[in-house]
Amino acid sequence: MAALAIGAMVLARDRRAWPLVGVGVVAMAVGAARAGSAVRAHEAVAQAADAVIARTVRCAGMVRVESSPERVHGAMRWSGTLHDARCEESAWGGRVTLFGGPEDVARGDELEVVAQIAPPNRLWNESDPRPREARQGSVRSGGVVDARIVERGSGVLAWIDRERARARRRIDATFPDDVSAMARALVLGESDLAPEDDLAMRASGLSHLLAVSGMHLVIAVLTVVAGLRALLARIPRLVARWDVGRTAAAIGIPLAWAYAEFAGDGGSTRRAAWMLTTAFVGRALGRRADGARSFGWSLVAMAAGDAMVAFDVSFALSAAATAGLLLFSRPIAAAGERLPGLLRPLVATASATIAATIPCAPILARFAPTLPLGGVAANLLAVPVGESIALPLCLAHSLMAPWPAAERGCACVASGALRIVRIIARGFAGIHALAIAVPPPTSWQLVAVSVALAGFVLARRAWRWPVVLVAAAVVLVAEAFARRAGRPTGELRVTFLDVGQGDAALLDLPDGTAALIDGGGLVGSPVDTGERVIAPTLRARRRDALALAVLTHPHPDHFTGLASGLTAVHVGALWDSGQGERESVGGGYASLLASMRARNIPVVRPPDLCGRHDIGGARFDVLAPCPDSLFDRDPNDNSIVLRVSFGARAFLFVGDAEHLEEADLVRLAAVDPGRLRADVLKVGHHGSRTSSSPAFLAAVAPRDAVISCGARNRFGHPALSTIEALTAAGARIWRTDHDGAVTMTTDGRSLDITSTAEHTR
């Protein structure tokens, strides 16, 4: 509902509608209440599902399709309501998101399915995932094993989805493989680009060209309406009896909504459809269209209809870009008129891109590690090709199936245009000097930026820059507080990150430096924990350097996130057990070591690791594998075991150690009991039944135990026997699959513990 307030401010530009600002503020409070209610209702349904499906199970039943299917990572993704289903020993029904099934599945279809269903893979760290999940509506997700369409849906939405499937087939049939995903993104809004293309488009600031943005919808619909108006104007009888412009505008309303549905019905296209609807209604009624008012009413409509719309990133970016065009495009162009020589036409050409970028920058900074300074130049080169050639040709291609030669020719020319866009994107993405690293803005900083933009719109001319300067001061002060919170001194803070079925712990050390133990990694999943968890957490804490990174053993659920999560971070050293390289483990592990060495980061192994290390004001004792990893053991039982202490408090990290390595540690404790004692135990092997033996727990005597495991893991972790053993040992249990990230802070005496899930409830 914050969008409603923004819409009211835009409507208030004429100074006669100031009361609407008050309405907008009230609407924000109402919207917050609505959003909270929606989240609570969704969580209640999800908790009820937890009681029936707490792990991955196979279900057989009927599903009615309720969302427009799209191809993601080579499979169809769609949502629907599962009913009349048997899930192993239980019956369950509810909304699910499924991957797989027929290519031509459409809304309204009734399918008989067999699917692997599990709780959503929720990674709960710095941000709260519940609003996004509540907006999506699904409480379970999974993969289709088998599906059969029992009854075809009918109506407009089903017809649109079948046309989407037809367009998808024709693109696959006529576009070369290397650009077909780009064409589908442009026409159908499917985010299925190759990873290197996706990275290049984002790094160069050209992502909007391959997204069905609101601007694309506006261009396409206005072009068709203008053509329709010109066609109607050639019919004398119609011109004599009606205003053909009003008639064309009235026809444009359903056309806008039909195209929004065909293009994937994202937040940006729906907002643009509302904006066009407002403009067309006014034109059909004989009134002059006003861009600012149409934009404001589109935000009002979106916020009124969807209390969770603010959690749709495409909507936020679309709204911000449109606001920037309305507010800043003309002033920037006017300022450019005063520039000398060649600068004048350059600024005039780039004014729209600069204007749209200004309000989008804080939103982009929330999700991306860098802002592309070369985006303006890249857009100057790519936009004419993308929007003047690729977009119209790709849209026209969807209509040319009856004429195969024309269809192939259109695909050929469009492919060339898309390749040019890709070349421009890769060229600018490869110039690292054109990307500026930025931390994600805090909530206070976003508020300050919003106030500055609102002040620029609403304040008198004399007050505009003072408002902007005050907001800038607030941003700087908030940044100082964010850096202080992210880099505490005089205490040891350990955050057990939620990386699903894997391990990762970030240590903020007493002198203000930091260390990372493992990086997680979801095996068989496209989710990269380095990009999704490690890098964002380090950015949020304003960290661009680590004193130390530790890989406890060479398994992908521990090393995968290190490779992608530390690319922009200086690392003092990498500790490694050495077993992986000794046994010639390749793949991601070998790539990780190669990248570290290419960056001149020393890789340290036993026996050099064994013993005491004073790092960052804390004490690191490497207890195993000492004096070196053993040849006859698997990597789990050769895990690096660390005891990290500060003052009177200690944490024990055991990687995936199982009973063999635990027995070694128990023998060590028999000689020196204090070496193994710890207040907090990071439980071995995600709570497996092969770890946490009673003798080992007795030697550690933990007060708190943290189990890092995934909500949908197929191993059944943590095992009931491990939970019982920890309880019998008197340890309080924390689980990342239930509690999200768990943060423990000590000043050397006390120990404070918070979990992300509990903190945000």
Secondary structure, DSSP 8 states (H G I E B T S, - for coil): -HHHHHHHHHHGGGSS-THHHHHHHHHHHHHHHHHHHHHHHHHHHHHHHHHH-SS-EEEEEEEEE-S--EEETTEEEEEEEEEEEEETTEEEEEEEEEE-S-TT--TT-EEEEEEEEE------SSS--HHHHHHH--SEEEEEEEEEEEE---SHHHHHHHHHHHHHHHHHHHS-HHHHHHHHHHHH------HHHHHHHHHHT-GGGGS--HHHHHHHHHHHHHHHHHHHTT-HHHHHHS-HHHHHHHHHHHHHHHHHHHTT--HHHHHHHHHHHHHHHHHHTT----HHHHHHHHHHHHHHH-TTGGG-HHHHHHHHHHHHHHHHHHHHHHHHHTS-TTHHHHHHHHHHHHHHHHHHHHHHHHH-SEEETTHHHHHHHHHHHIIIIIHHHHHHHTT-TTSHHHHHHHHHHHHHHHHHHHHHHHHHHT-GGGEEE-----HHHHHHHHHHHHHHHHS-HHHHHHHHHHHHHHHHHHHHHHHHHHS--SSEEEEE---SSS--EEEE-TTS-EEEE-----TT-S--HIIIIIHHHHHHTT--EESEEEE-SS-HHHHHHHHHHTTTSEES-EEE-SHHHHTT--HHHHHHHHHHHHTT--EE-TTTSSEEEEETTEEEEEEES-SS--TTS-GGGG--EEEEEETTEEEEE-TT--HHHHHHHHHHHHH-GGGT--SEEE-GGGG-TTS--HHHHHHH--SEEEE---TT-TT--S-HHHHHHHHHTT-EEEEHHHH-SEEEEESSS-EEEEEHHHHH-
